C-alpha cells in the first residue's frame, strides 16, 4: 500500500472514529444517563428504559467502574468506554468488508441495507422480514449484523464476543450509513483484500493529537491505554522479515542442515559461504584446539570464507516450535511467521518421515494433511500478547484471515474448510483494581505461594 493510499485510509479512519464516538456518546447520555463529564444520573430517572435496558445499563456501569479501577478519572473512564465501543464497531464493519471481498461471507456491508447477504438473511428470518416490510429496516439490519457476528464468534471470539459492551451500544442507521459510505469509497476499493489493511486501521484509529496531548501532560504513560498508543508503531515489512528469517527461519534451516526451501523463501536469512553443519556429538574442530584456530592477520575476505561450524540442532515436529510476540499489536510478525510455518509443515511431511507420525496415521493423503495445517499453526505455534484489547481483536482477525487465505490457496470452498477452534492471542490486562475481582483471580492461581501474592 503506497503512501497516498495510506493517507486516504488514515482520513477515512479518522472520520469514522469521530462519527462513531459521537454516536456512542449520544446513546450513553441520551438513553442511559451516562454523561461524558463522568456524571451518572440516578437510576430513579431511568423509568423510560425497558427492564432489559435497565439491566444492560447496570452492566455498563460495572464496566465503567472496572475502567476507573485501572486508574482512570470518571470523565476519562467514560471517554475510554466510548473509544473502546467505537473501535469495536469499526473493527467489525471492516471485518465484514474484508470477509465479503474475499468471498468468505455473503456481501454484508458493501451496499449497506441493500447488500445481498442481508436479503438472504431476511428470506430465512420472517420476523425480521416483517420489520423490514413495516418500515423498520434499520432494526432488521442491526439484527442481521448481530446474527452475522454471532456466526463468527466461535472462530474469532475476541472480536465478536457476545459479552462486549458494543453489542448493545449500536449507532443509529444514519451514522452507520455514513461510516459505510466512507469504508466503501471508490478510492479504497482495492485495499480490502490486502492482509496489512487491518493493521493500518489499528494504527490510524488513535489520532496524532491524542498522542501529543498525552506526551505533553505526562512524560510517562499514566495507564495501560496510554502505554499502548504511545508505543504504537507499525513495523516495516523488511524489519519483520529480517528478524523472523533469522529466528524461526534460522532454527528450521539449522534443523535441516541447510537443505530447506526456506533458503529461497527467507530473503533476509544470514548465511555464510562455508557453513559446516555438525552431526550429533560432533565437536567443533576449533573448540578441540585445532591449529587453524590462530587467525593471525587475516583479511575480512579471508575471515568471511573460513568454515563456520554450526552445532547440531535435532529436527523437531513443527508443532513443537513455539513463537511468542509479547507485544503483538496487529499481528504483523505472526502473519509472516504463518507464511514460513506453512512451508515448514509441508517440508516436514515431504522430507521428514519420522515426524508427524500421529497425523500420518490419521489422514489418507498429503492433501488431507495440508487442510489441517492452518489450524495446527494457530493452535500450536503462534502466540501473541498485547496490553490493548483492541489490538488483540485486530491480531486475531488478521490471523484468521490468513488461515482462510491458506484454505483458498488449497482450493477449498467455504463449506470444506475446517473451523479454526483455537488461537493463542491474549490481552495482558493489569491486575484487577476491584477487590472482589482480585480475590477471584488469586483463588484461581495454583500453589500456596502464588495465592499469597
C-alpha positions in Angstrom: 0.0 0.0 0.0 1.6 3.3 -1.1 1.8 6.4 1.0 -1.0 8.2 -0.9 -3.4 5.3 -0.3 -2.4 5.1 3.3 -3.2 8.8 3.8 -6.6 8.2 2.3 -7.2 5.4 4.7 -6.0 7.5 7.6 -8.5 10.2 6.7 -11.3 7.7 6.4 -10.5 6.0 9.7 -10.4 9.4 11.4 -13.8 10.4 10.1 -15.3 7.0 11.0 -13.9 7.3 14.6 -15.4 10.8 15.1 -18.8 9.6 13.7 -18.9 6.5 15.9 -17.6 8.2 19.1 -20.3 10.9 18.7 -23.0 8.3 18.2 -21.9 6.2 21.2 -21.8 9.4 23.4 -25.3 10.3 22.3 -26.6 6.8 23.3 -24.8 6.8 26.7 -26.0 10.3 27.5 -29.5 10.4 26.0 -30.6 6.9 26.7 -28.6 5.7 29.7 -27.9 9.0 31.6 -24.1 8.5 31.5 -22.5 11.8 30.7 -19.1 12.5 29.1 -18.0 14.5 32.1 -18.4 11.4 34.3 -21.7 12.3 35.8 -24.1 9.3 36.3 -27.8 10.0 36.6 -29.7 8.2 39.3 -31.4 5.0 38.4 -34.8 6.5 39.5 -34.6 8.8 36.4 -34.4 5.8 34.0 -38.1 5.0 34.0 -38.2 5.3 30.2 -36.0 2.2 29.9 -37.3 -1.3 29.4 -36.3 -3.8 32.1 -33.7 -5.4 29.7 -32.2 -2.0 29.0 -32.1 -1.1 32.7 -30.2 -4.4 33.3 -27.8 -3.5 30.5 -27.2 -0.1 31.9 -26.1 -1.7 35.2 -23.7 -3.8 33.2 -22.3 -0.7 31.5 -21.8 0.9 35.0 -20.0 -2.1 36.2 -17.7 -1.9 33.2 -17.1 1.8 33.8 -16.2 1.0 37.4 -13.7 -1.6 36.2 -12.1 1.0 33.9 -11.9 3.5 36.8 -10.3 0.9 39.0 -7.5 0.8 36.4 -6.5 4.4 37.2 -9.0 6.5 35.2 -10.8 9.5 36.4 -14.7 9.5 36.0 -14.6 11.6 32.8 -11.6 9.7 31.4 -13.4 6.4 32.1 -16.4 7.4 30.0 -14.1 8.6 27.3 -12.3 5.3 27.3 -15.6 3.4 27.1 -16.7 5.4 24.1 -13.4 4.9 22.4 -13.5 1.1 23.1 -17.0 0.7 21.7 -16.4 2.9 18.7 -13.2 0.9 17.8 -15.0 -2.4 18.2 -17.8 -1.3 15.8 -15.2 -0.1 13.3 -13.2 -3.3 13.5 -16.4 -5.4 13.0 -17.5 -3.3 10.0 -14.0 -3.5 8.4 -14.0 -7.3 9.1 -17.3 -7.7 7.3 -16.0 -5.7 4.4 -12.8 -7.8 4.2 -14.6 -11.1 4.5 -17.1 -10.1 1.9 -14.4 -9.0 -0.6 -12.7 -12.4 -0.1 -15.9 -14.3 -0.6 -15.7 -15.7 2.9 -19.2 -14.4 3.7 -22.0 -13.1 1.5 -22.0 -9.3 0.9 -22.9 -7.7 4.3 -21.8 -4.0 4.2 -20.6 -3.1 0.7 -24.1 -1.8 -0.1 -25.4 -1.3 3.4 -29.1 -2.4 3.8 -29.1 -3.3 0.1 -26.3 -5.9 0.5 -27.1 -9.3 -0.9 -26.3 -11.1 2.3 -28.9 -9.1 4.2 -31.5 -10.1 1.6 -30.7 -13.8 2.0 -31.0 -13.3 5.8 -34.4 -11.8 5.5 -35.6 -14.7 3.4 -34.6 -17.1 6.3 -35.8 -14.8 9.2 -39.5 -14.0 8.7 -39.7 -11.8 11.9 -37.0 -9.5 10.5 -38.6 -9.5 7.1 -41.8 -8.3 8.8 -39.8 -5.5 10.4 -38.4 -4.6 7.0 -41.8 -4.5 5.4 -43.2 -2.3 8.2 -40.5 0.3 7.7 -38.1 -0.8 10.4 -35.3 -1.6 8.1 -32.7 -0.2 10.5 -33.8 -2.7 13.2 -33.8 -5.6 10.9 -30.3 -4.7 9.6 -29.0 -4.4 13.1 -30.3 -7.9 13.8 -28.6 -9.1 10.7 -25.2 -7.7 11.8 -25.7 -9.1 15.3 -26.5 -12.6 13.8 -23.5 -12.4 11.5 -21.2 -11.6 14.4 -22.7 -14.5 16.3 -21.8 -16.9 13.5 -18.2 -15.7 13.6 -17.8 -15.6 17.3 -16.8 -19.3 17.6 -13.8 -18.7 15.4 -13.0 -15.0 16.2 -14.3 -14.7 19.7 -12.2 -11.8 20.8 -13.7 -9.5 18.1 -17.3 -10.9 18.1 -17.6 -11.6 21.8 -21.3 -11.8 22.9 -20.3 -10.1 26.2 -18.8 -7.0 24.6 -20.4 -3.7 25.6 -20.6 -2.7 21.9 -23.4 -5.3 21.4 -26.0 -3.0 22.9 -24.5 0.4 22.1 -25.3 0.3 18.4 -25.1 3.5 16.4 -28.2 4.7 14.7 -28.7 3.8 11.0 -27.9 7.3 9.7 -24.4 7.2 11.3 -23.9 3.6 10.2 -24.7 4.7 6.6 -22.2 7.5 6.8 -19.5 5.1 8.1 -20.2 2.5 5.4 -20.1 5.2 2.7 -16.6 6.1 3.9 -15.5 2.4 4.0 -17.0 1.7 0.6 -15.4 4.8 -1.1 -14.0 4.3 -4.6 -10.5 5.3 -3.5 -10.3 2.3 -1.1 -11.9 -0.4 -3.3 -8.7 -2.3 -3.8 -7.3 -2.4 -0.3 -9.8 -4.8 1.4 -8.1 -8.0 0.1 -4.7 -7.0 1.5 -3.6 -8.5 4.8 -1.9 -5.4 6.0 -5.1 -3.2 5.8 -6.5 -4.1 9.2 -3.1 -3.3 10.8 -3.2 0.2 9.3 -6.8 0.7 10.6 -5.5 0.0 14.1 -2.5 2.3 13.6 -4.7 5.2 12.4 -7.5 4.9 14.9 -5.6 6.8 17.7 -5.3 10.4 16.5 -2.0 12.1 16.4 -3.3 15.0 18.6 -4.1 12.5 21.4 -0.6 11.2 21.4 0.8 14.7 21.5 -1.6 15.7 24.3 -0.7 12.7 26.4 3.1 13.3 26.0 2.6 17.0 26.9 0.7 16.2 30.1 3.0 13.4 31.3 6.5 12.2 30.4 5.4 8.7 31.3 2.3 6.7 30.4 -0.4 7.1 33.1 -2.4 4.0 32.4 -2.3 0.9 30.2 -4.2 2.6 27.4 -1.6 5.4 27.1 1.2 2.9 27.3 -0.4 1.1 24.3 -0.9 4.1 22.0 2.2 6.0 22.9 4.3 3.0 21.9 2.2 2.0 18.9 4.4 1.7 15.7 3.7 -0.3 12.6 6.9 -2.3 12.0 8.1 -2.1 8.3 7.8 -5.3 6.4 11.6 -5.7 5.8 12.2 -5.5 9.6 9.6 -8.2 10.2 11.2 -10.4 7.5 14.8 -9.9 8.7 14.0 -10.7 12.4 11.8 -13.7 11.5 14.1 -15.1 8.9 16.9 -15.1 11.4 15.0 -16.6 14.3 12.2 -19.0 13.1 13.8 -19.4 9.6 17.2 -19.9 11.0 16.1 -22.6 13.5 14.5 -24.7 10.8 17.4 -24.0 8.4 19.8 -25.5 11.0 17.5 -28.4 11.8 17.5 -29.3 8.1 21.3 -28.7 7.8 20.6 -26.1 5.1 18.6 -28.4 2.9 15.3 -26.5 3.0 13.0 -24.4 0.8 13.4 -21.6 3.3 16.7 -20.8 1.6 14.6 -19.3 -1.2 11.7 -18.0 0.9 13.7 -16.2 3.6 15.1 -13.2 1.7 17.0 -11.8 4.7 18.3 -15.1 6.1 22.0 -14.6 7.0 24.1 -17.4 5.6 27.9 -17.8 5.4 29.7 -19.2 2.3 31.3 -22.1 4.1 28.8 -23.4 6.7 29.6 -26.8 8.2 26.7 -28.5 10.0 28.0 -30.7 12.8 26.4 -34.1 13.5 25.1 -35.1 16.9 28.1 -35.5 19.3 30.5 -34.0 16.8 32.8 -31.3 18.2 33.8 -28.1 16.5 37.4 -28.5 15.3 38.4 -25.1 16.8 36.8 -25.9 20.1 39.1 -29.0 20.2 42.2 -26.8 19.8 42.8 -27.2 16.0 45.9 -25.4 14.9 43.9 -23.5 12.3 42.4 -21.5 15.2 45.1 -18.9 15.0 43.7 -16.3 12.8 46.8 -14.1 12.6 46.4 -11.0 10.4 43.7 -12.4 8.0 41.8 -10.0 5.8 38.0 -9.6 6.2 37.5 -11.6 3.0 39.6 -14.5 4.3 37.7 -14.5 7.5 34.4 -14.5 5.7 35.4 -17.5 3.7 36.6 -19.5 6.7 34.4 -22.5 7.7 31.6 -21.7 10.1 30.8 -24.7 12.3 27.1 -24.9 13.2 26.3 -27.0 16.3 23.9 -29.9 15.8 20.2 -29.0 16.1 17.9 -32.0 16.2 14.9 -31.8 13.9 11.6 -31.2 15.8 8.0 -31.9 15.0 6.8 -28.5 13.7 4.1 -28.4 16.4 6.9 -28.1 19.0 8.2 -24.9 17.5 6.7 -22.1 19.6 6.6 -18.4 18.6 5.7 -15.7 21.0 5.3 -12.0 20.2 4.9 -10.3 23.6 3.7 -7.0 22.1 1.9 -8.4 19.0 -0.1 -5.3 18.1 -2.0 -6.1 14.9 -0.1 -9.4 14.4 2.3 -8.3 11.7 5.1 -10.6 12.9 2.8 -13.5 13.5 1.3 -13.3 10.0 4.8 -13.6 8.4 5.6 -16.5 10.8 2.4 -18.2 9.5 3.8 -17.9 5.9 7.1 -19.7 6.9 5.3 -22.3 9.0 3.2 -23.3 6.1 6.4 -24.2 4.2 7.9 -25.9 7.3 4.9 -28.2 7.8 4.8 -29.1 4.1 8.6 -29.8 4.1 8.3 -31.9 7.3 5.7 -34.0 5.7 7.6 -34.5 2.4 11.2 -34.8 3.8 11.0 -36.0 7.4 9.1 -39.3 7.5 9.9 -39.8 11.2 7.9 -36.7 12.2 4.2 -36.2 12.4 3.6 -39.9 12.9 0.2 -39.4 14.6 -1.0 -37.2 11.7 0.3 -39.6 9.1 -1.7 -42.4 10.7 -4.9 -40.3 10.8 -5.0 -38.9 7.2 -5.0 -40.6 3.9 -3.1 -38.1 1.8 -0.9 -35.0 1.9 -3.9 -33.0 0.7 -5.8 -34.0 3.8 -2.8 -33.2 6.0 -2.4 -29.7 4.4 -6.1 -29.0 5.1 -5.2 -29.3 8.8 -2.1 -27.2 8.8 -3.7 -23.7 9.2 -5.5 -24.8 12.3 -2.4 -26.6 13.6 -0.3 -23.4 13.2 -2.8 -21.3 15.1 -3.3 -23.9 17.8 0.3 -25.0 18.4 2.8 -22.4 17.0 1.7 -18.8 17.2 1.2 -16.9 20.5 0.6 -13.2 20.9 0.1 -10.9 23.8 -0.8 -7.2 23.9 -1.9 -4.8 26.6 -4.5 -3.3 24.3 -7.7 -5.4 23.9 -8.5 -3.7 20.6 -5.0 -4.8 19.2 -5.9 -8.4 20.1 -9.1 -8.1 18.2 -7.1 -7.0 15.1 -4.4 -9.7 15.5 -7.0 -12.5 15.9 -8.9 -11.3 12.8 -5.7 -11.0 10.8 -4.5 -14.5 11.7 -8.0 -15.9 10.9 -8.0 -14.2 7.5 -4.5 -15.5 6.8 -5.8 -19.0 7.6 -8.7 -18.5 5.2 -6.3 -17.4 2.5 -4.3 -20.6 3.0 -7.5 -22.6 2.6 -8.3 -20.7 -0.5 -4.9 -21.4 -1.9 -5.6 -25.1 -1.3 -8.7 -24.7 -3.5 -11.1 -25.4 -0.6 -14.6 -24.0 -0.7 -16.1 -22.3 2.3 -18.0 -25.4 3.5 -14.9 -27.6 3.0 -12.7 -25.6 5.3 -12.0 -26.9 8.9 -13.1 -24.4 11.5 -10.5 -22.5 13.5 -11.4 -23.5 17.0 -8.3 -22.2 18.9 -5.8 -19.4 18.7 -3.5 -18.0 21.3 -3.9 -14.2 21.2 -4.5 -12.8 24.7 -4.8 -9.4 26.4 -2.5 -8.8 29.3 -4.6 -6.5 31.5 -3.3 -5.0 34.7 -4.2 -6.8 38.0 -7.9 -6.2 38.7 -8.5 -3.0 40.6 -11.6 -4.2 42.3 -11.1 -6.2 45.5 -13.7 -8.9 44.6 -12.2 -9.5 41.1 -8.7 -9.6 42.6 -9.8 -12.1 45.1 -11.4 -14.2 42.4 -8.2 -14.0 40.3 -6.0 -15.1 43.2 -8.2 -18.1 44.0 -7.6 -19.4 40.5 -3.8 -19.4 40.9 -2.2 -22.7 41.8 0.1 -23.2 44.7 0.1 -21.5 48.2 3.0 -19.2 47.2 1.1 -17.8 44.3 -2.0 -17.3 46.4 -0.1 -15.2 48.9 0.5 -12.6 46.2 
